[in-house]
Amino acid sequence: MEKDCNSCDGKCCKYVVLEIDSPEDKDDFENIKWYVAHKNINVFTDDEKEWFIEFITPCKHLNKKNLCEIYEKRPKICKEYSQDECPFHNEYKQKYTFSKIEDVENYINNVWKKKNKSSSKLKPRKN
Protein backbone atom coordinates (compact mmCIF):
# COMPACT_ATOMS: atom_id res chain seq x y z
CA MET A 1 0.00 0.00 0.00
CA GLU A 2 1.40 3.36 -1.00
CA LYS A 3 1.86 5.94 1.74
CA ASP A 4 -0.15 9.03 0.95
CA CYS A 5 -0.82 12.01 3.21
CA ASN A 6 -3.66 13.10 0.93
CA SER A 7 -5.68 10.05 1.97
CA CYS A 8 -4.99 10.66 5.65
CA ASP A 9 -7.17 12.71 7.97
CA GLY A 10 -4.23 14.59 9.49
CA LYS A 11 -3.59 12.06 12.26
CA CYS A 12 -0.01 13.21 12.77
CA CYS A 13 -1.30 16.75 13.39
CA LYS A 14 -3.68 15.71 16.15
CA TYR A 15 -1.28 14.68 18.91
CA VAL A 16 2.10 15.42 20.46
CA VAL A 17 4.32 12.68 21.90
CA LEU A 18 7.38 13.20 24.08
CA GLU A 19 9.72 10.59 25.52
CA ILE A 20 9.76 10.43 29.32
CA ASP A 21 12.02 8.67 31.79
CA SER A 22 11.19 5.03 32.46
CA PRO A 23 9.74 4.59 35.93
CA GLU A 24 12.27 3.13 38.34
CA ASP A 25 10.29 3.05 41.57
CA LYS A 26 6.73 3.25 42.84
CA ASP A 27 6.86 7.03 43.24
CA ASP A 28 7.60 7.39 39.52
CA PHE A 29 4.31 5.65 38.80
CA GLU A 30 2.53 8.30 40.88
CA ASN A 31 3.62 10.83 38.27
CA ILE A 32 2.26 8.63 35.49
CA LYS A 33 -1.05 8.31 37.36
CA TRP A 34 -1.19 12.09 37.57
CA TYR A 35 -0.54 12.45 33.84
CA VAL A 36 -3.35 10.09 32.83
CA ALA A 37 -5.77 11.63 35.32
CA HIS A 38 -5.99 14.50 32.81
CA LYS A 39 -8.23 14.49 29.76
CA ASN A 40 -6.66 13.54 26.43
CA ILE A 41 -3.36 12.37 27.96
CA ASN A 42 -1.96 8.86 27.53
CA VAL A 43 1.33 7.26 28.51
CA PHE A 44 2.65 4.31 26.55
CA THR A 45 5.68 2.10 26.09
CA ASP A 46 7.03 0.64 22.90
CA ASP A 47 8.75 -2.67 22.22
CA GLU A 48 12.12 -1.07 22.96
CA LYS A 49 11.04 -0.28 26.53
CA GLU A 50 10.96 3.45 25.94
CA TRP A 51 8.22 5.44 27.70
CA PHE A 52 6.23 8.29 26.15
CA ILE A 53 3.56 10.78 27.11
CA GLU A 54 0.96 11.56 24.47
CA PHE A 55 -1.12 14.73 24.38
CA ILE A 56 -4.14 14.21 22.14
CA THR A 57 -4.71 17.71 20.87
CA PRO A 58 -5.01 18.92 17.28
CA CYS A 59 -2.73 21.54 15.84
CA LYS A 60 -4.53 24.86 15.79
CA HIS A 61 -3.49 25.31 12.15
CA LEU A 62 -5.27 22.18 10.92
CA ASN A 63 -8.40 23.19 9.01
CA LYS A 64 -11.72 21.32 8.66
CA LYS A 65 -10.35 19.46 5.63
CA ASN A 66 -7.37 18.30 7.73
CA LEU A 67 -4.96 20.46 5.76
CA CYS A 68 -2.30 22.72 7.21
CA GLU A 69 -3.25 26.38 6.96
CA ILE A 70 0.38 27.47 7.39
CA TYR A 71 1.97 24.82 5.19
CA GLU A 72 4.65 27.12 3.73
CA LYS A 73 5.54 28.45 7.21
CA ARG A 74 5.03 25.27 9.22
CA PRO A 75 7.61 24.40 11.91
CA LYS A 76 10.77 22.51 11.01
CA ILE A 77 9.61 19.36 12.81
CA CYS A 78 6.57 19.28 10.50
CA LYS A 79 8.71 19.78 7.41
CA GLU A 80 11.08 16.98 8.40
CA TYR A 81 8.33 14.54 9.41
CA SER A 82 8.50 11.48 7.17
CA GLN A 83 5.79 9.03 6.23
CA ASP A 84 8.39 6.36 6.95
CA GLU A 85 8.16 7.41 10.62
CA CYS A 86 4.38 7.77 10.65
CA PRO A 87 2.81 5.23 13.01
CA PHE A 88 -0.38 5.34 10.97
CA HIS A 89 1.40 4.16 7.80
CA ASN A 90 3.61 1.57 9.51
CA GLU A 91 3.28 -1.39 11.82
CA TYR A 92 4.23 0.50 14.95
CA LYS A 93 2.86 -1.06 18.10
CA GLN A 94 2.57 0.26 21.60
CA LYS A 95 3.38 -2.44 24.12
CA TYR A 96 1.44 -0.93 27.03
CA THR A 97 -0.94 2.02 26.93
CA PHE A 98 -2.20 3.86 30.00
CA SER A 99 -5.19 6.16 29.64
CA LYS A 100 -6.52 6.06 33.21
CA ILE A 101 -5.19 5.53 36.73
CA GLU A 102 -6.53 1.95 36.83
CA ASP A 103 -4.37 1.06 33.80
CA VAL A 104 -1.26 2.17 35.72
CA GLU A 105 -2.28 0.28 38.86
CA ASN A 106 -2.94 -2.89 36.84
CA TYR A 107 0.51 -2.58 35.23
CA ILE A 108 2.18 -2.12 38.63
CA ASN A 109 0.40 -5.15 40.09
CA ASN A 110 0.55 -7.50 37.11
CA VAL A 111 3.74 -6.59 35.26
CA TRP A 112 6.10 -4.30 37.13
CA LYS A 113 6.02 -6.11 40.47
CA LYS A 114 6.70 -9.41 38.70
CA LYS A 115 9.66 -7.91 36.85
CA ASN A 116 11.03 -6.60 40.13
CA LYS A 117 10.24 -9.67 42.22
CA SER A 118 13.92 -10.33 42.79
CA SER A 119 13.80 -7.50 45.30
CA SER A 120 11.24 -8.44 47.93
CA LYS A 121 9.97 -4.86 48.26
CA LEU A 122 9.45 -2.03 45.82
CA LYS A 123 12.58 0.01 45.47
CA PRO A 124 12.75 3.02 47.78
CA ARG A 125 12.71 6.47 46.19
CA LYS A 126 16.19 7.71 45.24
CA ASN A 127 17.22 11.09 46.65
Phi, psi and omega in degrees: 000129181285140178277127185214115178293334181293337179266000182268158177259031177074030183305319183290348180258012184241013177202162174230134179235134177231140176287141177236166178293142175292137179295136180249340181213175185298325179298326177298326178290335175297323176296318180295321175301318180296318179303308187282354174287347180267149179295142173063028177238130173234157169236141178213162174242155175251182181294343180266013176066024174269147182250143184221151170249136184240126176255113181271097184205126183286150174298137182288354179259007177273122183273182184296340177266010181062035176246149181284125180280347179238035188311314182291337182246015183297156181299157182304319181300326177290319181295324184273351181297131184247143175298336177294336179265349186292120180293343181275346178251002184229177181264049178284136180231136172273133181283311177228139177233134180240118179240355177209163184304320181299326177298319180293314180298318177298319178297314180302312185285327188254342183236303188295314180298323179293321178295328185256021183295337180300330172262127188295337179235161174298144180300138175290156179295134177281143177262000000 
